[in-house]
Amino acid sequence: MISRLEIETWDEEPCDEQERAKLTRPRLTETFHGNVEGRSAVKLLMAYVSADGLAPYVASSVSSAASTGGRTVSSYTTALVPPD
């Protein structure tokens, strides 16, 4: 099963900024094309805490609706991705 993910929008708003850390709230929309067709609305909370600008902590909330083979599925997931 092969599908392509396209990020349609990415709007990132700052929440808080300190000397060596920054919190932002990106909101994005995604579209799936291929065997799976659908859309997702994604809300993230990203913590940039290093001088290199990487965001090692990411919390996400994803609402999706997709269809494949004539079946439609909706889902909602949340996750916290800690640094390695």
Secondary structure in CASP SS format (residue, H / E / C, confidence):
PFRMAT SS
TARGET T0000
AUTHOR 0000-0000-0000
METHOD secondary structure of the structure
MODEL  1
M C 1.00
I C 1.00
S E 1.00
R E 1.00
L E 1.00
E E 1.00
I E 1.00
E E 1.00
T E 1.00
W E 1.00
D E 1.00
E E 1.00
E E 1.00
P E 1.00
C E 1.00
D E 1.00
E E 1.00
Q C 1.00
E C 1.00
R C 1.00
A C 1.00
K E 1.00
L E 1.00
T E 1.00
R E 1.00
P E 1.00
R E 1.00
L E 1.00
T E 1.00
E E 1.00
T E 1.00
F E 1.00
H E 1.00
G E 1.00
N C 1.00
V C 1.00
E E 1.00
G E 1.00
R E 1.00
S E 1.00
A E 1.00
V E 1.00
K E 1.00
L E 1.00
L E 1.00
M E 1.00
A E 1.00
Y E 1.00
V C 1.00
S C 1.00
A C 1.00
D C 1.00
G C 1.00
L C 1.00
A C 1.00
P C 1.00
Y E 1.00
V E 1.00
A E 1.00
S E 1.00
S E 1.00
V E 1.00
S E 1.00
S E 1.00
A E 1.00
A E 1.00
S E 1.00
T E 1.00
G C 1.00
G C 1.00
R E 1.00
T E 1.00
V E 1.00
S E 1.00
S E 1.00
Y E 1.00
T E 1.00
T E 1.00
A E 1.00
L E 1.00
V E 1.00
P C 1.00
P C 1.00
D C 1.00
END
